[in-house]
Amino acid sequence: MMAEFEGLSPRIDTDPESVERGLVTLVLTLVELLRQLMERQALRRVDAGDLTDTQIERIGTTLMLLEQRMDELREHFGLTPQDLNIDLGPLGTLLPQDPPRD
């Protein structure tokens, strides 16, 4: 059974700064994924004509403010957009390199 874990460190990295950065990266990655999904859904609804002009303006403002806040948080924690794009191995990256603008 131990042969399965040969070459792996038996210790977990408990450096507070490393743990904090990893947690912040994970949380911001999830928020960015949700932001992009919400943006795509909003674009689909606009294209389908499901929204009023007021709703379109509110959604646009909300998404713009969320994107600005994400930029501020990435800058605050010294992260780049690429840092939030988790590599899923053979599946590729979690986030598209250039989010489509339908």
N, C-alpha and C positions, 0 to 999 in steps of 0.2 A: 504494500500500500504506500509506503514512503517513497518508493521509486517514482511515483507519479509527481511528486513535488520536488524532485531533485533540481537544483539550480535556482529555486525560488528562495528568496529571503524569508526566514521564519519571523521576521519583525515587520510590523506595520509602521509606516512613516507617521509619527505623531508630532512632527514639527508644527506648532500652531499656525505659522504663516503659510505653510504648504497646505495644511488642511483647510484653512480659511479660503485660500485662493481656489482650491479645488471645489469647495462648496459654492463659492460665488460663481465660478465658471459654470457649474452644473445648473444652478438656479437661473442665471442669465440666459443660458442656452435654452432652457425650457420656456422662459418668457419670450425669447426671440422666436422660437418655433411657434408658439401660440399667436404672437403678433403677426407673423407671416401668414398663418392659416386664417386669422380674422381678416386680414387685408384681402386675401384671395376670395374669401366668402363675400366680403363687401363688394368687390369688383363684379363678382357673378350676379349679385342682387341688383347692382346698378345696371349692368348690361341687360338683365331680364326685365327691367322697368318696375321692380317691386318696391322701390323706395320713393318717397316724396323728395322734393328739392331740399327741404329742411332736414330730413333724415340723412340725405347724402352729405350735406354740409357738416352736420354734427359728427357723422362717422369719419369724414375726412379730417376734421379738426382733431378728433380723438386719436386717430391713428398717427397723425403727424406729431402730436404731443408725446405719444408713447414712444415713437421712434427717437425723438429728441432726448427723452429721458433715458432711453437705452444707451444712446451715444454718451450721455453724461456719466452713467454708471460704468460703462466700459472704460471711459477715460479715467474715472476716479480709481478704479481697481487696476489700471494699467493693462487692460485687455484689448485685443483687436477683434474685429469681426471673425477673423479666421480662428481665433482661440475658442470661439463658441461653436465652431463647426466640427462636431465630434466625428472622427473617422470610424465608420462601422465595418471596416474591413472589406470583405467582398461585396457588401451592399453599397459601398460608397460612403459619402458624407451625409450627415443628418440633414443639413440645410443645403439648399441649392446654392451654387457658387454665385449666380446672379438670379435673384428671385424674379420669376416671370411677371411682367406687367401686362396682363391680359389686354 
